[in-house]
Amino acid sequence: IPARRTSGRGSGAARQQAGEDGRATMAAASSKKFLNDGGARCVEEMLEGLVRAHPRQLARLAGLDVLVRRDFQEVKASQVVIISGGGSGHEPAHAGFCGEGLLTAAVCGKVFSSPSVDAVLHTIRTVTGPSGCLLIVKNYTGDRLNFGLAAEQAKAEGFKVEIVFVGDDAALVGKGVTGRRGLAGTVFVHKAAGAAAAAGATLEEVAAAARAVAAKVRTVGAALSMCNVPGKALGTRLQPDDGKMELGLGIHGEPGRETLDVLSSQELVSRIIKIILDDFQAMDKAQPKRVAVMLNNLGGTTALEMYGLAKTVLDLVAADPFSLIVDRIYVGPLMTSLEMQGVSISLLALDMIDGLDATRVLKSLDANATA
């Protein structure tokens, strides 16, 4: 029986299978990571690496995935301490922010998982002195629950504890059980609180500064590819050959507000700035005139793209119809999402922060920090 002849392109079924195999190959390639044992101990190894690379600045609490300033004993005796944390995979947030003028301790969960109540409580007990501690927590269900329960237990034991939740996401207003997600704008809150604490402010003053900044920062992200969690099934959204991008997604890869054909940098920045300013108008009945901008690399975006985007941001926000004054801009990987090829833009409304004028806010942003 003669063999059945097919066209050079192959049968429809063969072509479909080849396409599926190709997509699987690309997805598998994107999941390659420099890890041991499939990443089973990736958080512990990352923290140990940080401590050994910076032995004069950092230490790890024994038996816990908690990083602290090596001088925390002196710090807790003289000022309010700042504790933050959450799931790992967002580095340098939060472990990379332990240092003078920023965090006293970072409580790290597994990748994209909240740390336990016990870990947070032990950290509070260990690093908190007579001036008390402020917990800065991104607005996710697990983090709210575990940090919140630890704070209540610590208060019952006699510790002075305040907690600030940050929900700066402007992309999905009104959606979700817990409300706005905490995104890269949280770093502005770290900086404001850390500067206030280092300057000798009381716990109430540090918490007030943190809440005021948290209330006037907005963030929207966009991505061309997803992140892949070690040991987890690969996602199928945003494949390399689909010509799509997602706007407004979360830092754990949560779905955004819309999937679009890939936009130019100018189109993307313009759309994000409009979303943020519209949100300020809706929530605060006003829009800022002076802003600090954070252009955050979500992990896999090249420096070439990031600084091209920085130029675009600076050009567009200063021109009509936005006409904003950019007092500060920060560019780089500050709160990542593993290897996600994406960016987020945060605007801090310097002239709209309750109880703090722009000069004071800028002073806190410019204050010395060693992390």
Secondary structure by P-SEA (a helix, b strand, c coil): cccccccccccaaaaaaaaaaaaaaaaaaaacccccccccaaaaaaaaaaaaacccccccccccccccccaaaaaaacbbbbbbccccccccccccccccccccbbbbccccbbbcaaaaaaaaaccccccbbbbbbcccaaaaaaaaaaaaaaaaaccbbbbbbbbccccccccccccbbbccaaaaaaaaaaaaaaacccaaaaaaaaaaaaacbbbbbbbcbbbbccccccccccccccccccccccccccccccccccccaaaaaaaaaaaaaaaaaaaccccccbbbbbbcccccccaaaaaaaaaaaaaaaaccccccccccccccccccccccccbbbbbccccccccccaaaaaaaaaccccc
